[in-house]
Amino acid sequence: MKPRTKAIFLMMVLPPLMMELLTANLPGFVFFHPVFLITVILGYSVPILAIRELAVRLRFSLAGIFIMGLAYGIFNEGIGAKTLLLMEKVPVSTFDNYGYFFGINFPWVAYIITVHAIVSVLIPILIVHYLYPEVKTQPWFSKKTGFALLFLATAVGTAIFLSPQPFPSNPIYLFYWSSPPV
């Protein structure tokens, strides 16, 4: 396997693995459920591959990648998981009923988009570039494929956003497009 192919594969696996499994956000039996695994790979890997491609083509510094990571955090939590507007039942209960103004949970927003910028975007890119230095400065995709990645990320995000509820993480509800009863 070519180094570029290995780097792409690792870049697809690291972000969801680090953000969902290694942070103990999800148990392994949920994470490795085929439906959920495909969803998180599409939700994490496609946008992060697009961010990495854009960063290489435009020669972003680490600060530029971090800022793109913040935007990704808004995409992931605001559009996908829909947690940025929650006053209660925030994934980390410390943020329930705290700092909620104008329909936005500001402390949660600051926390989770920063975590996504670092754990989902910056660290995986740095790890892959460290392990595969021969391809770190090269674009991995053609411009057409790069635009296709952006389009796919936007389409997946839109589909998830327009769904009635965020994708359930409880394995009992994996086959239903609704949240668990309260």
C-alpha positions as CSV (number, residue, x, y, z in Angstrom):
1,M,0.0,0.0,0.0
2,K,1.3,3.5,-0.9
3,P,2.1,5.9,1.9
4,R,-0.6,8.3,0.6
5,T,-3.3,5.6,0.8
6,K,-2.1,4.6,4.3
7,A,-2.2,8.3,5.3
8,I,-5.8,8.7,3.9
9,F,-7.0,5.6,5.7
10,L,-5.4,6.7,9.0
11,M,-6.9,10.2,8.6
12,M,-10.3,8.6,8.2
13,V,-10.0,6.4,11.3
14,L,-8.3,8.7,13.8
15,P,-10.8,11.5,14.2
16,P,-13.9,9.4,15.1
17,L,-11.7,7.0,17.1
18,M,-10.1,9.7,19.2
19,M,-13.2,11.9,19.7
20,E,-15.8,9.2,20.3
21,L,-14.0,6.1,21.6
22,L,-10.8,7.2,23.3
23,T,-12.6,10.0,25.1
24,A,-15.0,7.4,26.5
25,N,-17.9,9.3,24.9
26,L,-19.2,6.0,23.5
27,P,-18.7,2.4,24.5
28,G,-17.1,0.1,21.9
29,F,-20.2,-1.9,21.2
30,V,-21.9,1.3,20.1
31,F,-19.0,2.7,18.2
32,F,-18.4,-0.4,16.2
33,H,-22.0,-1.0,15.3
34,P,-21.9,-0.9,11.5
35,V,-24.6,1.7,11.0
36,F,-23.1,4.0,13.6
37,L,-19.5,3.4,12.4
38,I,-20.5,4.4,8.8
39,T,-22.2,7.5,10.2
40,V,-19.3,8.7,12.3
41,I,-16.8,8.0,9.5
42,L,-18.8,10.1,7.1
43,G,-19.5,12.8,9.8
44,Y,-15.9,13.0,10.9
45,S,-13.6,11.8,8.2
46,V,-15.0,13.5,5.1
47,P,-15.0,17.0,6.5
48,I,-11.6,16.5,8.1
49,L,-10.1,15.2,4.9
50,A,-11.5,18.3,3.2
51,I,-10.0,20.5,5.9
52,R,-6.6,18.8,5.6
53,E,-6.7,19.1,1.8
54,L,-7.6,22.8,2.0
55,A,-4.9,23.4,4.6
56,V,-2.2,21.9,2.4
57,R,-3.3,23.6,-0.7
58,L,-3.6,27.0,1.0
59,R,-0.5,26.4,3.2
60,F,-2.3,27.0,6.5
61,S,-0.3,27.3,9.7
62,L,-1.3,25.3,12.8
63,A,-3.4,28.3,13.8
64,G,-5.2,28.2,10.4
65,I,-5.9,24.5,10.9
66,F,-7.1,25.2,14.5
67,I,-9.5,27.8,13.2
68,M,-10.9,25.4,10.6
69,G,-11.2,22.9,13.4
70,L,-13.3,25.4,15.4
71,A,-15.6,25.7,12.3
72,Y,-15.7,21.9,12.1
73,G,-16.7,21.8,15.8
74,I,-19.7,24.1,15.0
75,F,-20.5,21.9,12.1
76,N,-20.3,18.7,14.1
77,E,-22.1,19.8,17.3
78,G,-24.4,22.5,15.8
79,I,-25.5,20.8,12.7
80,G,-24.9,17.1,13.3
81,A,-25.4,16.5,17.0
82,K,-27.5,19.7,17.6
83,T,-26.1,20.2,21.1
84,L,-25.1,23.9,20.8
85,L,-28.6,25.1,21.4
86,L,-29.4,22.8,24.3
87,M,-30.1,24.3,27.7
88,E,-30.5,20.9,29.4
89,K,-29.3,17.4,28.6
90,V,-26.0,18.6,27.2
91,P,-23.6,15.7,26.7
92,V,-21.6,16.9,29.7
93,S,-24.1,17.6,32.4
94,T,-21.9,20.3,34.0
95,F,-23.1,22.6,31.2
96,D,-26.8,22.0,31.9
97,N,-28.6,25.3,32.7
98,Y,-25.3,27.2,32.7
99,G,-24.4,30.2,30.6
100,Y,-27.5,29.8,28.4
101,F,-28.3,33.1,26.6
102,F,-30.2,34.0,23.5
103,G,-30.9,30.3,22.8
104,I,-27.2,29.3,22.9
105,N,-25.3,27.4,25.5
106,F,-22.1,29.6,25.3
107,P,-19.9,27.6,27.8
108,W,-20.7,24.4,26.0
109,V,-20.0,26.0,22.6
110,A,-16.6,27.3,23.8
111,Y,-15.7,23.9,25.3
112,I,-16.8,21.5,22.7
113,I,-15.7,23.4,19.6
114,T,-12.3,23.8,21.1
115,V,-12.2,20.1,21.9
116,H,-13.2,19.2,18.3
117,A,-10.6,21.6,16.9
118,I,-7.9,19.9,18.9
119,V,-8.9,16.3,19.2
120,S,-10.9,15.8,15.9
121,V,-8.9,18.0,13.6
122,L,-5.5,19.2,14.7
123,I,-4.1,16.1,16.5
124,P,-5.1,13.6,13.8
125,I,-3.6,15.8,11.1
126,L,-0.4,16.2,13.1
127,I,-0.2,12.4,13.8
128,V,-0.7,11.5,10.2
129,H,1.8,14.1,9.0
130,Y,4.3,12.9,11.5
131,L,3.9,9.2,10.5
132,Y,3.9,9.9,6.8
133,P,6.2,12.9,6.2
134,E,6.7,12.1,2.6
135,V,3.1,13.0,1.8
136,K,2.4,15.7,4.3
137,T,2.9,18.6,2.0
138,Q,1.2,17.0,-1.0
139,P,-2.4,17.3,-1.9
140,W,-4.0,13.9,-1.6
141,F,-6.9,14.5,-4.0
142,S,-7.6,16.3,-7.2
143,K,-9.4,19.6,-7.0
144,K,-12.6,17.9,-8.3
145,T,-12.3,15.2,-5.6
146,G,-11.7,17.9,-3.0
147,F,-14.8,19.7,-4.0
148,A,-16.7,16.4,-4.0
149,L,-15.5,15.9,-0.3
150,L,-16.8,19.3,0.6
151,F,-20.1,18.6,-1.2
152,L,-20.4,15.2,0.5
153,A,-19.7,16.7,3.9
154,T,-22.3,19.4,3.3
155,A,-24.9,16.8,2.1
156,V,-24.3,14.5,5.1
157,G,-24.5,17.5,7.5
158,T,-27.7,18.7,5.9
159,A,-29.3,15.3,6.0
160,I,-28.4,14.9,9.6
161,F,-29.6,18.4,10.4
162,L,-32.9,18.0,8.7
163,S,-33.6,14.7,10.5
164,P,-36.1,14.9,13.3
165,Q,-33.5,14.2,16.0
166,P,-29.7,13.8,16.2
167,F,-28.5,10.3,15.4
168,P,-29.0,8.2,18.6
169,S,-26.0,6.8,20.4
170,N,-27.9,4.3,22.4
171,P,-27.6,1.0,20.5
172,I,-31.2,0.1,21.3
173,Y,-32.3,3.1,19.2
174,L,-29.8,2.7,16.3
175,F,-32.6,1.4,14.1
176,Y,-35.0,4.2,14.9
177,W,-34.6,7.8,13.7
178,S,-35.8,9.3,17.0
179,S,-34.3,9.9,20.4
180,P,-34.9,7.6,23.4
181,P,-37.9,8.4,25.5
182,V,-37.3,10.8,28.4
